[in-house]
Amino acid sequence: MIEKNFIFNLNTKDTGASGSVTWQSPSNIALIKYWGKTDPQIPKNVSISFTLSNCNTQTTVKYRPKSSISEDFDFKIFFDQKENQSFRRKIEQFFERVVPYIPFIRNYEFEIHTGNSFPHSSGIASSASGMSALALCLMSIQKSMDPHLSEIDFNQKASFLARLGSGSAARSIEGPLVVWGQHHSIFKSSNLYGTKYSGEIHDVFTSFQDTILLVDKGEKKVSSTLGHKLMLGHPFAESRFEQAKDNMNRLIAILKNGELDSFIDIIEREALSLHAMMMTSDPYFILMKPNTLEIINRIWNFRELSGCHICFTLDAGANVHVLYPDKDKKAVRDFIDKELVQFCQNGQFIHDNVGNGAKLL
């Protein structure tokens, strides 16, 4: 599949209808991390993520034909029922990137209503769930004009469009495991969109749990966009990209055999490697907080004493995703309540689990 195949031809299409569409799209947590990309949103290494279930964005797009023809994008954006101008530039940039593939967006006025089931800027990849939900709404408008569009092509293009808004959004369309980036051992993997993992998945991974500990709910000091750019010319970049590929090779076998000790080793190594890239970039920066490190050390200690298959991963922020199999849920959640909640901002955390992707509402 190449990019020109995603262009929607308007020549014989009717764009005169008004309507409304709502999608709920989940966030995801990367197991193999991508850090570093080229334009337009092409990853420097393969990544794979668990699709989450409870952490999601619900977006409604109301649309109607413009009263007069113009090249400008015509939209209003509402976040949590209030008009929000701070998101405007990001949506404009997204529309600029996707208009070659869905040119009908120039013909409509849009009213976008969106909200998250989790705190914004809490390190739960709100851009992933938000941009994927918006992309899915736009694809539903395309499908209203092209009803013969297959579900496979719909999801593929939704992921393609979502990627142009936020790279990780490419992995939020389906579940439970989604790959983004080309890898020689993963069938139909692509740099242009995420694909549902095609390999064999052991049952233990289909019900995995993720408790997100909200260590710091503030805006990050360094954005992910800037962090990705700092990988250009990074002294360890090529080694990091090779490491991610090797870890993906190892993970393929683990996802099949369910060997949790090896799974833990890869997942924690990936999280720490991601933050090592931040700490050795130019300029260097640290997104972890003291409480992040305290939580990690307590997880290691609890794992050794209890024998539970608990581990951590991190996105580009201070908050900790505590991953564990369903069989250990009671023991791990008791441990979280007794020892880890005290290190969360205002005692806040979110219990989540592996999910199956976005839903049309």
C-alpha positions in Angstrom: 0.0 0.0 0.0 1.4 3.4 -1.0 0.2 6.8 0.0 -1.6 7.7 -3.3 -3.9 4.7 -2.7 -5.5 6.6 0.2 -6.6 9.6 -1.9 -10.4 9.8 -2.0 -11.6 10.9 -5.5 -14.4 13.4 -5.2 -15.3 13.6 -8.9 -18.5 11.6 -8.7 -19.2 12.0 -5.0 -22.1 13.9 -3.4 -20.8 16.1 -0.6 -24.1 17.9 0.0 -25.2 16.0 3.1 -25.2 17.2 6.7 -24.9 14.9 9.7 -23.2 13.9 12.9 -21.0 11.0 13.9 -19.5 9.9 17.2 -16.5 7.6 17.8 -14.9 6.4 21.0 -11.2 5.6 20.6 -8.8 4.2 23.2 -5.4 5.3 24.2 -2.5 2.7 24.0 0.7 1.9 25.9 3.7 1.1 23.8 5.7 -2.0 24.8 8.4 -1.5 22.2 8.8 2.3 22.0 9.3 4.5 19.0 11.4 7.6 19.6 12.6 9.4 16.5 10.8 10.0 13.2 11.1 11.6 9.8 8.5 13.6 7.9 5.6 13.0 7.5 5.4 11.1 10.7 7.4 8.1 9.6 8.9 6.1 12.6 12.6 5.3 12.7 11.8 2.0 14.4 9.0 -0.5 14.8 6.7 -0.2 17.8 4.0 -2.4 19.3 1.4 -1.4 21.9 -1.3 -2.8 24.1 -4.6 -1.1 23.2 -6.3 0.1 26.4 -10.0 -0.1 27.3 -11.0 2.5 29.9 -8.7 5.4 28.9 -10.4 6.7 25.8 -11.5 9.8 24.0 -15.1 10.3 22.8 -15.4 12.7 19.8 -18.5 13.9 18.0 -18.2 15.7 14.7 -21.2 17.6 13.4 -20.8 18.6 9.7 -22.7 20.6 7.1 -21.9 22.0 3.7 -20.3 25.5 3.7 -22.6 28.3 2.7 -19.9 29.6 0.4 -16.9 28.0 -1.2 -13.5 28.8 0.3 -10.1 27.1 0.7 -10.1 27.7 4.5 -10.9 25.1 7.0 -14.1 25.9 8.9 -14.4 24.4 12.3 -15.0 25.0 16.0 -13.5 22.8 18.7 -15.1 22.1 22.0 -13.3 20.2 24.8 -15.4 19.1 27.8 -18.3 21.1 26.4 -16.4 24.4 26.3 -15.0 26.0 23.2 -11.2 25.5 23.3 -8.9 27.7 21.2 -5.7 26.1 22.5 -6.4 23.0 20.3 -7.1 25.0 17.2 -3.6 25.1 15.7 -3.1 21.4 16.2 -6.4 20.6 14.4 -5.5 23.0 11.6 -2.1 21.3 11.1 -3.9 17.9 11.1 -6.4 19.1 8.4 -3.5 20.5 6.3 -1.8 17.1 6.4 -4.9 15.0 5.6 -6.7 17.2 3.1 -4.9 15.6 0.1 -6.5 12.3 1.1 -9.9 13.5 2.1 -10.3 16.8 0.1 -14.0 17.0 1.0 -13.1 18.6 4.4 -12.7 21.9 2.6 -16.4 21.8 1.6 -17.8 21.5 5.2 -18.3 23.4 8.4 -17.4 21.2 11.4 -18.3 21.4 15.0 -16.0 19.1 17.0 -16.9 18.0 20.5 -14.4 15.9 22.4 -13.6 14.8 25.9 -11.4 12.2 27.6 -12.2 9.6 30.2 -8.9 10.5 31.9 -7.1 13.8 32.8 -5.7 15.7 29.9 -1.9 15.9 29.8 -1.7 13.0 32.3 0.8 10.9 30.3 -1.9 8.5 28.9 -1.4 9.4 25.3 -4.4 11.7 24.9 -3.1 12.7 21.5 -3.3 9.0 20.4 -6.9 8.6 21.5 -8.0 12.1 20.4 -6.5 12.1 16.9 -7.6 8.6 16.2 -11.2 9.4 17.3 -11.2 12.5 15.0 -9.7 10.4 12.1 -12.4 7.8 12.5 -15.2 10.5 12.4 -13.8 11.8 9.2 -13.6 8.3 7.8 -17.3 7.8 8.7 -18.1 10.9 6.6 -16.1 9.4 3.7 -18.0 6.1 4.1 -21.3 8.0 3.9 -20.2 9.0 0.4 -18.5 5.7 -0.4 -20.7 3.0 1.2 -18.8 0.1 -0.5 -15.6 0.9 1.5 -14.6 -2.3 3.3 -13.9 -2.5 7.1 -10.3 -3.4 6.4 -9.8 -0.4 4.1 -11.7 1.9 6.5 -9.5 0.9 9.5 -6.3 1.1 7.5 -7.0 4.6 6.2 -8.2 5.8 9.6 -4.9 4.7 11.1 -3.1 6.4 8.2 -4.9 9.7 8.8 -4.5 9.4 12.6 -0.8 9.0 12.2 -0.6 12.4 10.5 -2.0 13.9 13.6 0.0 11.9 16.2 2.3 9.0 15.5 1.0 6.9 18.3 -2.6 7.5 17.2 -1.9 5.0 14.4 -2.0 2.3 17.0 -5.4 3.2 18.6 -7.8 1.9 15.9 -7.7 -1.8 16.7 -6.5 -4.2 19.5 -5.4 -5.9 21.6 -1.9 -5.5 20.1 -1.0 -3.2 17.3 2.2 -2.8 15.4 3.4 0.4 13.7 6.5 0.4 11.6 8.0 -2.0 9.1 9.4 -5.2 10.5 10.5 -8.2 8.4 8.9 -10.8 10.6 5.5 -9.1 11.0 3.1 -9.7 8.1 1.8 -6.5 6.4 3.5 -4.2 8.9 3.9 -0.7 7.6 5.4 2.7 8.3 2.2 4.4 7.0 -0.4 2.9 9.4 -0.8 0.6 12.4 -1.8 -3.0 11.9 -3.4 -5.5 14.3 -0.6 -7.8 15.3 -0.8 -10.9 13.1 1.3 -13.3 15.1 0.1 -15.8 17.6 -0.8 -14.3 21.0 -0.8 -16.3 24.2 -4.0 -16.1 26.3 -2.1 -14.4 29.2 -1.7 -11.2 27.1 -5.3 -10.9 26.0 -6.4 -10.0 29.6 -3.3 -8.0 30.7 -3.9 -5.3 33.3 -2.5 -1.7 33.3 -2.8 0.5 36.3 -1.7 4.1 35.5 -0.2 5.9 38.4 -0.6 9.7 38.0 2.7 10.9 39.4 2.5 14.3 37.7 -0.5 15.6 35.8 1.1 18.8 34.7 2.2 19.7 31.2 5.5 18.1 30.2 8.5 20.5 30.2 9.6 19.1 26.9 7.0 18.0 24.4 7.2 14.6 22.6 7.4 16.5 19.3 10.6 18.2 20.4 11.9 15.0 21.9 11.5 13.1 18.6 13.4 15.9 16.8 16.3 15.6 19.3 16.9 12.1 18.0 18.2 13.6 14.8 22.0 13.6 15.3 21.7 11.9 18.7 25.0 10.0 19.3 23.1 6.8 20.4 20.2 7.0 17.9 21.3 4.3 15.5 22.1 1.9 18.4 18.7 2.6 19.9 16.8 1.9 16.6 18.7 -1.4 16.4 17.9 -2.2 20.0 14.2 -1.7 19.3 14.3 -4.0 16.3 16.1 -6.7 18.3 13.7 -6.4 21.2 10.8 -6.8 18.7 12.4 -10.0 17.4 12.5 -11.3 21.0 9.0 -10.2 21.8 7.5 -12.1 18.9 8.4 -15.4 20.4 7.3 -14.3 23.9 3.9 -13.2 22.7 3.5 -16.7 21.4 4.8 -18.7 24.4 3.7 -16.4 27.3 7.0 -16.4 29.0 6.5 -13.6 31.5 10.0 -13.2 32.9 11.4 -12.5 29.5 8.4 -10.2 28.7 9.2 -8.2 31.9 12.9 -7.8 30.9 12.1 -6.4 27.5 9.3 -4.1 28.6 11.3 -2.5 31.4 14.4 -2.3 29.3 12.5 -0.4 26.6 11.0 2.1 29.1 14.4 2.9 30.5 16.1 3.1 27.1 13.4 5.6 26.0 14.3 7.9 29.0 18.0 7.3 28.5 17.6 8.8 25.0 16.1 11.9 26.7 18.8 12.2 29.3 21.6 12.0 26.6 20.1 14.2 23.9 21.3 17.8 23.2 19.8 19.6 25.1 19.3 16.8 27.7 16.2 16.6 29.8 14.6 14.4 32.4 10.8 13.8 32.5 10.9 11.3 35.4 10.2 12.6 38.9 11.6 11.4 42.3 8.3 9.6 42.9 8.7 7.8 39.5 11.9 6.3 40.7 10.5 5.4 44.1 7.6 3.5 42.4 10.0 1.6 40.2 12.2 0.5 43.1 9.1 -0.6 45.1 7.9 -2.6 42.1 11.2 -4.4 41.8 11.2 -5.2 45.5 7.6 -6.4 45.5 8.2 -8.6 42.4 11.2 -10.2 44.1 9.4 -10.9 47.4 6.0 -11.9 46.0 6.8 -13.8 42.8 4.1 -11.8 41.0 4.8 -11.0 37.3 4.4 -7.2 37.8 6.5 -4.7 35.8 6.4 -1.1 34.8 6.6 0.9 31.6 6.8 4.6 30.9 5.7 6.9 28.1 7.4 10.3 27.6 6.5 11.6 31.0 6.7 10.9 34.8 3.6 8.6 35.2 4.0 4.9 35.6 2.1 2.2 33.8 2.0 -0.9 36.1 1.5 -4.0 33.9 0.5 -7.4 35.3 -1.4 -10.5 34.2 -5.0 -11.0 35.3 -4.0 -13.9 37.6 -2.0 -11.5 39.8 -4.6 -8.7 39.8 -5.7 -9.0 43.5 -2.2 -9.2 44.9 -0.9 -6.4 42.7 -3.8 -4.0 43.3 -3.5 -4.6 47.1 0.2 -3.7 46.7 -0.7 -0.6 44.7 -3.2 0.5 47.4 -0.8 -0.1 50.3 2.5 1.2 48.8 2.2 3.1 45.6 -0.8 5.4 45.8 1.0 7.6 48.2 3.4 8.6 45.4 0.6 9.6 43.0 -0.5 13.3 42.7 -3.5 13.6 44.9 -3.6 9.8 45.2 -4.9 9.5 41.7 -4.5 6.4 39.5 -6.6 4.6 36.9 -7.2 0.8 36.6 -7.3 -0.3 32.9 -6.9 -3.4 30.9 -6.2 -4.5 27.3 -9.0 -3.6 24.9 -10.1 -4.3 21.4 -10.1 -0.9 19.8 -12.3 1.9 18.8 -16.1 1.9 18.8 -18.7 3.7 16.7 -21.3 5.1 19.0 
